[in-house]
Amino acid sequence: MKVAVAGLVGYAVVVYFLLSSTPLRWPDALFLAALIELLPVLAVMQVDVARDLTVERVQAYVTSAVTILILGVLSLALGSRLVGMEGMGLRIELERVAYMMSWGAAVLVLGAATLWFFLVLRKMGGWEESRLVRELLPVTRREKGLYAGLSLCAGFGEELAYRGYAIPAVIVAGGSAPVALALTSAAFAVLHSYQGVLGVARTAVVGVIMGAVFLHTGSLWPLIVAHVVIDLAVGFVFADKLMS
């Protein structure tokens, strides 16, 4: 209850600050504050609520996919008005396809290296992956199909929200690129609190990598592809290692 109250108060404070001290209009202030403060707080609360509950994978996949898609649609609608499709990194330039593919491959390599590093770190420390992560990994054929769909939704929705929208919005609000990178990566990491402390740290590193590539290339497409592939790899390639 205290966390919920603190989260709502913090959300109101962030919204007030954005409206009173930045050029953002109220729809962007409300949504950006939700991405960087309210949703991460709700994610922490969700972990506490689910601590003693049995995870229903199918329901979790479907509700998560719908929620992420809603975030993605809202991000696209607000971001296209705030900074335009190009500012969100959604412009497709055929002459830069090879360049974007090379950056997508680089993100994949760095993402896989991050996953492997934290697997080794967990093994060296004798720590287990969080219960929620282990219970959310797909088992049946149906679950694997739904998990693949969730991975696609996450690749589009989360990248639209936390890289395509949130980073430019923080910059429009007056923050520097490094501040935008740090703030959005931290919020993105806490949003994955169900993965435990190591999982949050792991997600923070991946978030920094993706945010830095977005700022460097100005394109969201390599990150969307890399995000989808990384999520699929977690569910289908690294699953046994995460379960062990």
C-alpha positions in Angstrom: 0.0 0.0 0.0 2.8 2.4 0.9 4.5 1.7 -2.5 1.2 2.4 -4.3 0.7 5.7 -2.5 4.4 6.7 -3.1 4.0 5.7 -6.8 0.9 7.8 -7.3 2.4 10.8 -5.5 5.6 10.5 -7.5 3.6 10.3 -10.7 1.7 13.4 -9.9 5.0 15.2 -9.0 6.6 14.2 -12.3 3.5 15.2 -14.3 3.5 18.6 -12.6 7.2 19.1 -13.2 6.8 18.2 -16.9 3.8 20.5 -17.4 5.3 23.5 -15.5 8.9 23.3 -16.5 9.0 21.8 -20.0 7.4 22.5 -23.3 5.5 19.1 -23.2 1.8 19.2 -23.5 -0.4 17.3 -21.0 -0.8 14.1 -23.1 2.9 13.8 -23.4 3.5 14.7 -19.8 1.0 12.1 -18.6 2.4 9.4 -20.9 6.1 10.1 -20.3 5.6 10.2 -16.6 3.8 6.9 -16.8 6.7 5.3 -18.7 9.5 6.5 -16.5 7.8 6.5 -13.1 4.3 4.9 -12.8 4.8 1.7 -14.8 8.1 0.8 -13.1 6.4 1.3 -9.7 3.5 -0.9 -10.8 6.0 -3.5 -12.0 7.6 -3.6 -8.5 4.2 -4.0 -6.9 3.2 -6.8 -9.3 6.2 -8.8 -8.2 5.1 -8.6 -4.6 1.5 -9.5 -5.5 2.7 -12.5 -7.6 5.2 -13.7 -5.1 3.0 -16.5 -3.7 0.8 -17.1 -6.7 1.1 -19.8 -9.4 1.9 -18.3 -12.8 -0.6 -19.1 -15.6 1.7 -18.8 -18.6 -1.0 -18.5 -21.3 -2.8 -15.8 -19.5 0.4 -14.0 -18.7 1.5 -14.1 -22.4 -1.8 -12.8 -23.7 -2.3 -10.0 -21.2 1.4 -8.9 -21.5 1.2 -8.8 -25.3 -2.0 -6.7 -25.2 -0.6 -4.3 -22.7 2.7 -3.9 -24.6 0.8 -3.3 -27.9 -1.3 -0.6 -26.3 1.9 1.1 -25.1 3.3 0.8 -28.6 0.2 2.3 -30.2 0.1 5.2 -27.7 3.8 5.8 -28.2 3.4 5.9 -32.0 0.4 8.2 -31.8 2.0 10.7 -29.4 5.5 10.4 -30.8 4.6 11.0 -34.4 2.9 14.2 -33.3 5.8 15.2 -31.0 8.9 14.5 -33.1 7.5 12.9 -36.3 8.2 9.4 -37.6 11.8 10.3 -38.5 12.4 11.6 -34.9 11.1 8.2 -33.6 13.5 6.4 -35.9 10.8 4.8 -38.0 11.8 6.3 -41.4 12.9 3.6 -43.8 15.8 4.5 -46.1 16.7 1.8 -48.6 20.2 3.2 -49.1 20.9 2.6 -45.4 19.5 -0.9 -45.1 22.9 -2.6 -45.0 24.1 -0.1 -42.4 21.1 -0.7 -40.3 21.5 -4.5 -40.6 25.1 -4.2 -39.4 23.9 -2.3 -36.3 21.2 -4.8 -35.7 23.8 -7.6 -35.8 26.0 -5.6 -33.4 23.1 -5.3 -31.0 22.4 -9.0 -31.2 26.0 -9.8 -30.5 26.2 -7.4 -27.5 22.8 -8.6 -26.2 23.9 -12.3 -26.4 27.2 -11.4 -24.7 25.2 -9.7 -21.9 23.0 -12.7 -21.4 25.9 -15.0 -21.3 27.9 -12.8 -18.9 25.0 -12.7 -16.4 24.5 -16.5 -16.8 28.2 -17.0 -15.9 27.9 -14.4 -13.1 24.8 -16.2 -11.7 26.6 -19.5 -11.8 29.7 -18.1 -10.1 27.6 -16.6 -7.3 25.5 -19.6 -6.9 22.3 -17.6 -7.5 19.1 -18.9 -9.1 17.1 -17.2 -11.8 14.0 -15.7 -10.3 11.0 -18.0 -9.8 8.8 -15.9 -12.1 11.3 -16.1 -14.9 11.6 -19.8 -14.6 7.8 -20.2 -14.4 7.2 -17.9 -17.4 9.4 -19.9 -19.8 7.3 -21.7 -22.4 6.9 -25.5 -22.1 4.1 -26.8 -24.4 3.8 -26.2 -28.1 0.9 -23.8 -27.6 2.9 -21.8 -25.0 5.9 -21.6 -27.4 3.7 -20.2 -30.1 2.2 -17.6 -27.8 5.6 -16.8 -26.4 6.8 -16.1 -29.9 3.9 -13.8 -30.5 4.7 -12.0 -27.2 8.3 -11.6 -28.3 7.1 -9.9 -31.5 4.8 -7.6 -29.5 7.6 -6.8 -27.1 10.1 -6.0 -29.8 7.7 -3.4 -31.4 5.9 -2.1 -28.4 8.7 -1.7 -25.9 11.1 -0.2 -28.4 8.5 2.2 -29.6 7.8 3.2 -26.0 11.2 3.4 -24.4 13.5 4.2 -27.3 11.3 5.6 -30.1 9.1 7.8 -27.8 10.6 8.2 -24.4 14.2 9.2 -25.4 13.1 12.0 -27.8 10.4 13.1 -25.4 13.0 13.5 -22.6 15.2 15.5 -24.9 12.3 17.7 -26.0 11.6 18.3 -22.3 15.1 19.7 -22.0 17.1 16.7 -21.0 20.4 15.9 -22.7 20.9 12.7 -24.7 22.9 11.0 -21.8 20.2 12.0 -19.3 17.5 10.6 -21.7 19.6 7.4 -22.1 20.1 6.9 -18.4 16.5 7.7 -17.4 14.8 5.5 -20.0 17.2 2.6 -19.4 16.6 2.7 -15.7 12.9 2.8 -16.1 13.0 0.0 -18.7 15.1 -2.1 -16.3 12.8 -1.6 -13.3 9.9 -2.5 -15.6 11.4 -6.0 -15.6 11.5 -6.4 -11.8 10.0 -9.8 -12.1 13.4 -11.0 -13.3 15.0 -10.3 -9.9 18.0 -8.1 -9.1 20.3 -9.8 -11.6 17.6 -9.6 -14.3 17.0 -5.9 -13.7 20.8 -5.3 -14.0 20.9 -7.4 -17.1 18.0 -5.5 -18.7 19.6 -2.2 -17.8 22.7 -3.1 -19.7 20.7 -4.2 -22.7 18.6 -1.0 -22.4 21.7 1.2 -22.5 23.1 -0.7 -25.5 19.8 -0.2 -27.4 19.4 3.4 -26.4 22.9 4.2 -27.4 22.5 2.6 -30.8 19.2 4.5 -31.3 20.9 7.8 -30.5 23.8 7.0 -32.8 21.9 5.7 -35.8 18.6 7.5 -35.4 16.8 4.4 -36.4 14.5 2.1 -34.4 14.4 -0.8 -36.9 17.7 -2.5 -35.9 16.5 -2.4 -32.3 13.1 -3.9 -33.0 14.6 -6.8 -34.9 17.3 -7.4 -32.2 14.8 -7.1 -29.4 12.5 -9.8 -31.0 15.5 -12.1 -31.6 16.9 -11.7 -28.1 13.5 -12.5 -26.5 13.1 -15.5 -28.7 16.6 -16.6 -27.8 15.8 -16.3 -24.1 12.7 -18.5 -24.5 14.1 -21.1 -26.9 17.9 -21.1 -26.7 18.8 -20.0 -23.2 15.8 -21.5 -21.5 17.6 -24.6 -20.2 20.4 -22.6 -18.8 18.0 -20.2 -17.1 16.1 -23.2 -15.6 19.2 -24.9 -14.3 
